[in-house]
Amino acid sequence: MVNSGELHRAVGGYPGPNERLQTCCEAMKEEMKSGDVIMGDLDNGRGAALTIRYQLPRVEKNAAATGAHPHTESLRQP
């Protein structure tokens, strides 16, 4: 699970005068795929309470269609 407040603190700038918590929340929501779940959200997806459970492993959309995994495809023998 990823919490927006914890993520923003880890990368810096929160809390503070130049915080970009709303941008952090938007990025987290944009990364959601089928099966991911919003577990906590007190501020309509814009606050430090936003918590998302992402399913792992992550599969790229084009890789899901072909059955290929993006990180192992380059390891295949010709």
N, C-alpha and C positions, 0 to 999 in steps of 0.2 A: 504494500500500500504506500502511496505517496501523498503526503500532506503539503499543501501549497505553502503554508507558513514555514514549515521545516525546510522545504526545498529552497525557498527564497533566502532564508537565513544562511543556508549552506553555501549558496553562490554569492552571497553578500548583498548589502544594501537594504536589508530589512531587519528591524525597523529603522527608519531614517528619513531624512528630507528628500532623498532621491529614490525612494522605494518604488518598485514597479510590480506590486502584488497582483494587480488586475491583469497585467500582461502575463505574469506567471500562470495565473488561473486559466487564462485563455489558451495558452500553449498546452497546458495539461489537458484541457478538454478537447483541443484539436487532435491530440495524440490518441484519443479514445478509439477503440475498435470494438467490434462485436464481442460480447462477453465481458468487457470491462464494466465496472459498476461504481457509481458515485456512492460512497459510504457515509460521507458527512458533508453538509453544506448548509451553513447558517445564513450566508449572505448572497444567495442566488448565484453562486459560482464565481464570486469576486473577492472573497475574503480568505483569511488565514485558516478558516475551518474546512475549506474544500479538501476532501480526502477521496482519492480514487484508487480502487483496487484494479490494477492492470493484470490481465492474464499473461502468464509467461509460459513458454518462450513467445516473444513477439515475432510475428510473421508478416513480411511485407505483402501488400495486396497483390502485386504481380507474382510474387513467389507462391502465394496461396493458390493462385489460379493454375500454376504449372506444377505445383508440388515441390518446388525447389526451395531450399533454405538459403537466404542471402549470404550467410556467413560461411557456408560450406560449399557452395556452388563452385567457387574458384579452386577448390581442392580436388575436384574430380579429375581423373586421368583421361587423356584424350583417347 
